[in-house]
């Protein structure tokens, strides 16, 4: 009886996973031109923000890297 219960639970979980997977991989309808431009601008702003954050972190923590002997400008041997 327990084995049958576990089997049915596994099957139900498999169906839930399949439904969620189909939602994730389902191709979305074509966006309008305005939505496309808004998405493009949003992604561009995110990329610029990430670049500026990395630049700021490298500038502020480069002293810490030098303290541990991990220089950015070290050449490969």
Biopython code that builds the backbone (N, CA, C, O; Angstrom):
import numpy as np
from Bio.PDB.StructureBuilder import StructureBuilder

atoms = [
    (1, "UNK", "N", (0.828, -1.188, 0.000)),
    (1, "UNK", "CA", (0.000, 0.000, 0.000)),
    (1, "UNK", "C", (0.882, 1.267, 0.000)),
    (1, "UNK", "O", (0.613, 2.223, -0.727)),
    (2, "UNK", "N", (1.922, 1.250, 0.818)),
    (2, "UNK", "CA", (2.844, 2.390, 0.890)),
    (2, "UNK", "C", (3.557, 2.589, -0.443)),
    (2, "UNK", "O", (3.763, 3.719, -0.886)),
    (3, "UNK", "N", (3.934, 1.471, -1.080)),
    (3, "UNK", "CA", (4.628, 1.535, -2.355)),
    (3, "UNK", "C", (3.726, 2.165, -3.421)),
    (3, "UNK", "O", (4.196, 2.954, -4.241)),
    (4, "UNK", "N", (2.447, 1.826, -3.414)),
    (4, "UNK", "CA", (1.500, 2.405, -4.369)),
    (4, "UNK", "C", (1.315, 3.902, -4.122)),
    (4, "UNK", "O", (1.204, 4.685, -5.066)),
    (5, "UNK", "N", (1.282, 4.292, -2.842)),
    (5, "UNK", "CA", (1.134, 5.705, -2.486)),
    (5, "UNK", "C", (2.339, 6.507, -2.965)),
    (5, "UNK", "O", (2.187, 7.586, -3.537)),
    (6, "UNK", "N", (3.527, 5.979, -2.729)),
    (6, "UNK", "CA", (4.740, 6.663, -3.182)),
    (6, "UNK", "C", (4.776, 6.757, -4.704)),
    (6, "UNK", "O", (5.175, 7.782, -5.257)),
    (7, "UNK", "N", (4.363, 5.700, -5.373)),
    (7, "UNK", "CA", (4.344, 5.707, -6.834)),
    (7, "UNK", "C", (3.398, 6.772, -7.366)),
    (7, "UNK", "O", (3.730, 7.483, -8.315)),
    (8, "UNK", "N", (2.229, 6.886, -6.763)),
    (8, "UNK", "CA", (1.271, 7.903, -7.217)),
    (8, "UNK", "C", (1.770, 9.315, -6.897)),
    (8, "UNK", "O", (1.540, 10.241, -7.674)),
    (9, "UNK", "N", (2.451, 9.485, -5.759)),
    (9, "UNK", "CA", (3.029, 10.786, -5.415)),
    (9, "UNK", "C", (4.118, 11.184, -6.408)),
    (9, "UNK", "O", (4.190, 12.340, -6.827)),
    (10, "UNK", "N", (4.956, 10.236, -6.779)),
    (10, "UNK", "CA", (6.026, 10.501, -7.739)),
    (10, "UNK", "C", (5.440, 10.859, -9.097)),
    (10, "UNK", "O", (5.932, 11.763, -9.772)),
    (11, "UNK", "N", (4.399, 10.155, -9.493)),
    (11, "UNK", "CA", (3.752, 10.443, -10.773)),
    (11, "UNK", "C", (3.120, 11.831, -10.769)),
    (11, "UNK", "O", (3.224, 12.557, -11.758)),
    (12, "UNK", "N", (2.466, 12.212, -9.669)),
    (12, "UNK", "CA", (1.855, 13.545, -9.562)),
    (12, "UNK", "C", (2.931, 14.629, -9.597)),
    (12, "UNK", "O", (2.757, 15.657, -10.252)),
    (13, "UNK", "N", (4.047, 14.401, -8.890)),
    (13, "UNK", "CA", (5.146, 15.369, -8.918)),
    (13, "UNK", "C", (5.729, 15.495, -10.324)),
    (13, "UNK", "O", (6.076, 16.593, -10.758)),
    (14, "UNK", "N", (5.837, 14.385, -11.027)),
    (14, "UNK", "CA", (6.341, 14.403, -12.395)),
    (14, "UNK", "C", (5.443, 15.225, -13.310)),
    (14, "UNK", "O", (5.931, 15.958, -14.171)),
    (15, "UNK", "N", (4.144, 15.106, -13.126)),
    (15, "UNK", "CA", (3.202, 15.889, -13.933)),
    (15, "UNK", "C", (3.324, 17.379, -13.609)),
    (15, "UNK", "O", (3.258, 18.213, -14.512)),
    (16, "UNK", "N", (3.499, 17.720, -12.329)),
    (16, "UNK", "CA", (3.677, 19.124, -11.942)),
    (16, "UNK", "C", (4.951, 19.696, -12.562)),
    (16, "UNK", "O", (4.949, 20.811, -13.083)),
    (17, "UNK", "N", (6.032, 18.928, -12.503)),
    (17, "UNK", "CA", (7.305, 19.373, -13.070)),
    (17, "UNK", "C", (7.170, 19.559, -14.576)),
    (17, "UNK", "O", (7.683, 20.533, -15.126)),
    (18, "UNK", "N", (6.485, 18.636, -15.249)),
    (18, "UNK", "CA", (6.288, 18.748, -16.692)),
    (18, "UNK", "C", (5.487, 20.003, -17.037)),
    (18, "UNK", "O", (5.795, 20.682, -18.016)),
    (19, "UNK", "N", (4.463, 20.315, -16.240)),
    (19, "UNK", "CA", (3.650, 21.506, -16.500)),
    (19, "UNK", "C", (4.475, 22.779, -16.315)),
    (19, "UNK", "O", (4.396, 23.697, -17.132)),
    (20, "UNK", "N", (5.258, 22.833, -15.250)),
    (20, "UNK", "CA", (6.100, 24.007, -15.000)),
    (20, "UNK", "C", (7.155, 24.144, -16.096)),
    (20, "UNK", "O", (7.434, 25.252, -16.553)),
    (21, "UNK", "N", (7.745, 23.021, -16.520)),
    (21, "UNK", "CA", (8.755, 23.057, -17.573)),
    (21, "UNK", "C", (8.154, 23.586, -18.873)),
    (21, "UNK", "O", (8.784, 24.373, -19.579)),
    (22, "UNK", "N", (6.946, 23.155, -19.181)),
    (22, "UNK", "CA", (6.292, 23.639, -20.402)),
    (22, "UNK", "C", (6.026, 25.133, -20.337)),
    (22, "UNK", "O", (6.137, 25.822, -21.351)),
    (23, "UNK", "N", (5.677, 25.648, -19.168)),
    (23, "UNK", "CA", (5.474, 27.091, -19.012)),
    (23, "UNK", "C", (6.772, 27.855, -19.239)),
    (23, "UNK", "O", (6.774, 28.910, -19.872)),
    (24, "UNK", "N", (7.876, 27.318, -18.720)),
    (24, "UNK", "CA", (9.165, 27.995, -18.850)),
    (24, "UNK", "C", (9.678, 27.989, -20.278)),
    (24, "UNK", "O", (10.261, 28.973, -20.733)),
    (25, "UNK", "N", (9.468, 26.895, -20.985)),
    (25, "UNK", "CA", (10.030, 26.766, -22.324)),
    (25, "UNK", "C", (9.061, 27.161, -23.423)),
    (25, "UNK", "O", (9.426, 27.149, -24.599)),
    (26, "UNK", "N", (7.841, 27.509, -23.065)),
    (26, "UNK", "CA", (6.848, 27.899, -24.065)),
    (26, "UNK", "C", (7.254, 29.220, -24.703)),
    (26, "UNK", "O", (7.554, 30.194, -24.012)),
    (27, "UNK", "N", (7.258, 29.238, -26.020)),
    (27, "UNK", "CA", (7.651, 30.453, -26.728)),
    (27, "UNK", "C", (6.572, 31.513, -26.531)),
    (27, "UNK", "O", (5.387, 31.273, -26.759)),
    (28, "UNK", "N", (7.016, 32.688, -26.102)),
    (28, "UNK", "CA", (6.086, 33.780, -25.865)),
    (28, "UNK", "C", (5.641, 34.374, -27.194)),
    (28, "UNK", "O", (6.335, 34.271, -28.206)),
    (29, "UNK", "N", (4.479, 34.993, -27.168)),
    (29, "UNK", "CA", (3.977, 35.646, -28.366)),
    (29, "UNK", "C", (4.896, 36.820, -28.713)),
    (29, "UNK", "O", (5.562, 37.388, -27.848)),
    (30, "UNK", "N", (4.912, 37.162, -29.986)),
    (30, "UNK", "CA", (5.738, 38.277, -30.427)),
    (30, "UNK", "C", (5.309, 39.563, -29.727)),
    (30, "UNK", "O", (4.125, 39.893, -29.665)),
    (31, "UNK", "N", (6.274, 40.260, -29.218)),
    (31, "UNK", "CA", (5.997, 41.508, -28.510)),
    (31, "UNK", "C", (5.810, 42.629, -29.524)),
    (31, "UNK", "O", (6.302, 42.568, -30.651)),
    (32, "UNK", "N", (5.098, 43.632, -29.096)),
    (32, "UNK", "CA", (4.929, 44.790, -29.973)),
    (32, "UNK", "C", (6.256, 45.543, -30.051)),
    (32, "UNK", "O", (7.186, 45.270, -29.291)),
    (33, "UNK", "N", (6.325, 46.479, -30.967)),
    (33, "UNK", "CA", (7.563, 47.230, -31.160)),
    (33, "UNK", "C", (7.911, 48.029, -29.905)),
    (33, "UNK", "O", (9.082, 48.140, -29.544)),
    (34, "UNK", "N", (6.897, 48.584, -29.241)),
    (34, "UNK", "CA", (7.136, 49.344, -28.018)),
    (34, "UNK", "C", (7.684, 48.481, -26.898)),
    (34, "UNK", "O", (8.589, 48.894, -26.173)),
    (35, "UNK", "N", (7.128, 47.264, -26.754)),
    (35, "UNK", "CA", (7.627, 46.351, -25.720)),
    (35, "UNK", "C", (9.050, 45.917, -26.031)),
    (35, "UNK", "O", (9.871, 45.772, -25.126)),
    (36, "UNK", "N", (9.343, 45.710, -27.313)),
    (36, "UNK", "CA", (10.691, 45.323, -27.715)),
    (36, "UNK", "C", (11.700, 46.416, -27.364)),
    (36, "UNK", "O", (12.776, 46.130, -26.838)),
    (37, "UNK", "N", (11.353, 47.649, -27.654)),
    (37, "UNK", "CA", (12.247, 48.774, -27.358)),
    (37, "UNK", "C", (12.405, 48.945, -25.851)),
    (37, "UNK", "O", (13.508, 49.214, -25.375)),
    (38, "UNK", "N", (11.312, 48.791, -25.089)),
    (38, "UNK", "CA", (11.397, 48.910, -23.638)),
    (38, "UNK", "C", (12.296, 47.833, -23.050)),
    (38, "UNK", "O", (13.075, 48.104, -22.136)),
    (39, "UNK", "N", (12.194, 46.622, -23.564)),
    (39, "UNK", "CA", (13.048, 45.531, -23.095)),
    (39, "UNK", "C", (14.509, 45.798, -23.449)),
    (39, "UNK", "O", (15.402, 45.555, -22.638)),
    (40, "UNK", "N", (14.750, 46.294, -24.646)),
    (40, "UNK", "CA", (16.105, 46.608, -25.083)),
    (40, "UNK", "C", (16.732, 47.688, -24.208)),
    (40, "UNK", "O", (17.893, 47.573, -23.816)),
    (41, "UNK", "N", (15.970, 48.735, -23.901)),
    (41, "UNK", "CA", (16.477, 49.809, -23.043)),
    (41, "UNK", "C", (16.742, 49.280, -21.636)),
    (41, "UNK", "O", (17.764, 49.605, -21.031)),
    (42, "UNK", "N", (15.832, 48.474, -21.121)),
    (42, "UNK", "CA", (15.995, 47.919, -19.782)),
    (42, "UNK", "C", (17.250, 47.047, -19.689)),
    (42, "UNK", "O", (18.016, 47.152, -18.732)),
    (43, "UNK", "N", (17.452, 46.196, -20.680)),
    (43, "UNK", "CA", (18.638, 45.339, -20.686)),
    (43, "UNK", "C", (19.912, 46.158, -20.834)),
    (43, "UNK", "O", (20.934, 45.827, -20.234)),
    (44, "UNK", "N", (19.861, 47.213, -21.621)),
    (44, "UNK", "CA", (21.033, 48.070, -21.787)),
    (44, "UNK", "C", (21.395, 48.776, -20.490)),
    (44, "UNK", "O", (22.568, 48.848, -20.126)),
    (45, "UNK", "N", (20.397, 49.295, -19.795)),
    (45, "UNK", "CA", (20.639, 49.970, -18.519)),
    (45, "UNK", "C", (21.207, 48.983, -17.496)),
    (45, "UNK", "O", (22.098, 49.330, -16.721)),
    (46, "UNK", "N", (20.694, 47.767, -17.497)),
    (46, "UNK", "CA", (21.204, 46.746, -16.577)),
    (46, "UNK", "C", (22.667, 46.423, -16.878)),
    (46, "UNK", "O", (23.472, 46.283, -15.957)),
    (47, "UNK", "N", (23.013, 46.305, -18.156)),
    (47, "UNK", "CA", (24.401, 46.015, -18.535)),
    (47, "UNK", "C", (25.337, 47.151, -18.140)),
    (47, "UNK", "O", (26.432, 46.906, -17.635)),
    (48, "UNK", "N", (24.914, 48.379, -18.366)),
    (48, "UNK", "CA", (25.737, 49.535, -17.994)),
    (48, "UNK", "C", (25.909, 49.591, -16.483)),
    (48, "UNK", "O", (27.005, 49.866, -15.994)),
    (49, "UNK", "N", (24.844, 49.335, -15.743)),
    (49, "UNK", "CA", (24.909, 49.337, -14.284)),
    (49, "UNK", "C", (25.872, 48.268, -13.781)),
    (49, "UNK", "O", (26.651, 48.521, -12.862)),
    (50, "UNK", "N", (25.829, 47.088, -14.369)),
    (50, "UNK", "CA", (26.738, 46.014, -13.967)),
    (50, "UNK", "C", (28.189, 46.396, -14.255)),
    (50, "UNK", "O", (29.076, 46.142, -13.440)),
    (51, "UNK", "N", (28.425, 47.005, -15.412)),
    (51, "UNK", "CA", (29.776, 47.444, -15.758)),
    (51, "UNK", "C", (30.294, 48.475, -14.761)),
    (51, "UNK", "O", (31.433, 48.379, -14.301)),
    (52, "UNK", "N", (29.463, 49.459, -14.425)),
    (52, "UNK", "CA", (29.890, 50.502, -13.485)),
    (52, "UNK", "C", (30.122, 49.928, -12.084)),
    (52, "UNK", "O", (31.043, 50.353, -11.386)),
    (53, "UNK", "N", (29.302, 48.979, -11.677)),
    (53, "UNK", "CA", (29.491, 48.337, -10.380)),
    (53, "UNK", "C", (30.813, 47.592, -10.334)),
    (53, "UNK", "O", (31.552, 47.704, -9.356)),
    (54, "UNK", "N", (31.124, 46.826, -11.388)),
    (54, "UNK", "CA", (32.393, 46.096, -11.415)),
    (54, "UNK", "C", (33.576, 47.052, -11.406)),
    (54, "UNK", "O", (34.581, 46.797, -10.744)),
    (55, "UNK", "N", (33.457, 48.142, -12.135)),
    (55, "UNK", "CA", (34.533, 49.142, -12.164)),
    (55, "UNK", "C", (34.761, 49.736, -10.777)),
    (55, "UNK", "O", (35.898, 49.903, -10.338)),
    (56, "UNK", "N", (33.665, 50.051, -10.100)),
    (56, "UNK", "CA", (33.763, 50.625, -8.755)),
    (56, "UNK", "C", (34.364, 49.620, -7.775)),
    (56, "UNK", "O", (35.216, 49.978, -6.963)),
    (57, "UNK", "N", (33.924, 48.371, -7.849)),
    (57, "UNK", "CA", (34.460, 47.352, -6.944)),
    (57, "UNK", "C", (35.942, 47.104, -7.190)),
    (57, "UNK", "O", (36.715, 46.969, -6.241)),
    (58, "UNK", "N", (36.343, 47.044, -8.459)),
    (58, "UNK", "CA", (37.752, 46.827, -8.756)),
    (58, "UNK", "C", (38.598, 48.010, -8.297)),
    (58, "UNK", "O", (39.730, 47.823, -7.851)),
    (59, "UNK", "N", (38.069, 49.210, -8.400)),
    (59, "UNK", "CA", (38.809, 50.393, -7.973)),
    (59, "UNK", "C", (38.968, 50.398, -6.452)),
    (59, "UNK", "O", (40.051, 50.683, -5.941)),
    (60, "UNK", "N", (37.897, 50.085, -5.734)),
    (60, "UNK", "CA", (37.931, 50.153, -4.279)),
    (60, "UNK", "C", (38.666, 48.986, -3.634)),
    (60, "UNK", "O", (39.264, 49.152, -2.571)),
    (61, "UNK", "N", (38.636, 47.823, -4.244)),
    (61, "UNK", "CA", (39.226, 46.648, -3.618)),
    (61, "UNK", "C", (40.525, 46.207, -4.253)),
    (61, "UNK", "O", (41.028, 45.134, -3.918)),
    (62, "UNK", "N", (41.084, 46.984, -5.151)),
    (62, "UNK", "CA", (42.354, 46.594, -5.751)),
    (62, "UNK", "C", (43.472, 46.593, -4.704)),
    (62, "UNK", "O", (44.412, 45.805, -4.811)),
    (63, "UNK", "N", (43.382, 47.465, -3.694)),
    (63, "UNK", "CA", (44.358, 47.478, -2.616)),
    (63, "UNK", "C", (44.325, 46.198, -1.808)),
    (63, "UNK", "O", (45.364, 45.715, -1.358)),
    (64, "UNK", "N", (43.150, 45.654, -1.625)),
    (64, "UNK", "CA", (43.004, 44.392, -0.891)),
    (64, "UNK", "C", (43.640, 43.268, -1.681)),
    (64, "UNK", "O", (44.290, 42.398, -1.101)),
    (65, "UNK", "N", (43.466, 43.269, -2.995)),
    (65, "UNK", "CA", (44.073, 42.235, -3.827)),
    (65, "UNK", "C", (45.595, 42.304, -3.774)),
    (65, "UNK", "O", (46.264, 41.272, -3.723)),
    (66, "UNK", "N", (46.144, 43.521, -3.786)),
    (66, "UNK", "CA", (47.595, 43.676, -3.716)),
    (66, "UNK", "C", (48.134, 43.201, -2.371)),
    (66, "UNK", "O", (49.237, 42.661, -2.291)),
    (67, "UNK", "N", (47.344, 43.408, -1.313)),
    (67, "UNK", "CA", (47.770, 42.991, 0.013)),
    (67, "UNK", "C", (47.949, 41.465, 0.072)),
    (67, "UNK", "O", (48.841, 40.968, 0.760)),
    (68, "UNK", "N", (47.103, 40.736, -0.646)),
    (68, "UNK", "CA", (47.197, 39.282, -0.653)),
    (68, "UNK", "C", (48.054, 38.756, -1.797)),
    (68, "UNK", "O", (48.142, 37.544, -1.992)),
    (69, "UNK", "N", (48.685, 39.642, -2.552)),
    (69, "UNK", "CA", (49.559, 39.223, -3.636)),
    (69, "UNK", "C", (48.816, 38.849, -4.897)),
    (69, "UNK", "O", (49.382, 38.203, -5.779)),
    (70, "UNK", "N", (47.550, 39.244, -5.001)),
    (70, "UNK", "CA", (46.759, 38.937, -6.191)),
    (70, "UNK", "C", (46.605, 40.219, -7.004)),
    (70, "UNK", "O", (45.651, 40.975, -6.817)),
    (71, "UNK", "N", (47.524, 40.448, -7.879)),
    (71, "UNK", "CA", (47.497, 41.668, -8.676)),
    (71, "UNK", "C", (46.698, 41.411, -9.948)),
    (71, "UNK", "O", (46.699, 40.315, -10.508)),
    (72, "UNK", "N", (46.019, 42.470, -10.378)),
    (72, "UNK", "CA", (45.271, 42.375, -11.628)),
    (72, "UNK", "C", (46.192, 42.369, -12.824)),
    (72, "UNK", "O", (45.886, 41.755, -13.846)),
    (73, "UNK", "N", (47.309, 43.042, -12.704)),
    (73, "UNK", "CA", (48.192, 43.221, -13.849)),
    (73, "UNK", "C", (49.268, 42.126, -13.933)),
    (73, "UNK", "O", (50.235, 42.276, -14.679)),
    (74, "UNK", "N", (49.115, 41.050, -13.194)),
    (74, "UNK", "CA", (50.092, 39.973, -13.225)),
    (74, "UNK", "C", (50.035, 39.279, -14.585)),
    (74, "UNK", "O", (48.960, 38.939, -15.079)),
    (75, "UNK", "N", (51.197, 39.079, -15.174)),
    (75, "UNK", "CA", (51.269, 38.451, -16.490)),
    (75, "UNK", "C", (51.353, 36.938, -16.335)),
    (75, "UNK", "O", (51.896, 36.421, -15.359)),
    (76, "UNK", "N", (50.795, 36.242, -17.333)),
    (76, "UNK", "CA", (50.878, 34.780, -17.319)),
    (76, "UNK", "C", (52.295, 34.362, -17.641)),
    (76, "UNK", "O", (52.973, 34.983, -18.460)),
    (77, "UNK", "N", (52.716, 33.344, -17.014)),
    (77, "UNK", "CA", (54.080, 32.853, -17.225)),
    (77, "UNK", "C", (54.079, 31.697, -18.192)),
    (77, "UNK", "O", (55.137, 31.147, -18.497)),
]
sb = StructureBuilder()
sb.init_structure("model")
sb.init_model(0)
sb.init_chain("A")
sb.init_seg("    ")
for serial, (resi, resn, name, xyz) in enumerate(atoms, 1):
    if name == "N":
        sb.init_residue(resn, " ", resi, " ")
    sb.init_atom(name, np.array(xyz, "f"), 0.0, 1.0, " ", f" {name:<3s}", serial, name[0])
structure = sb.get_structure()
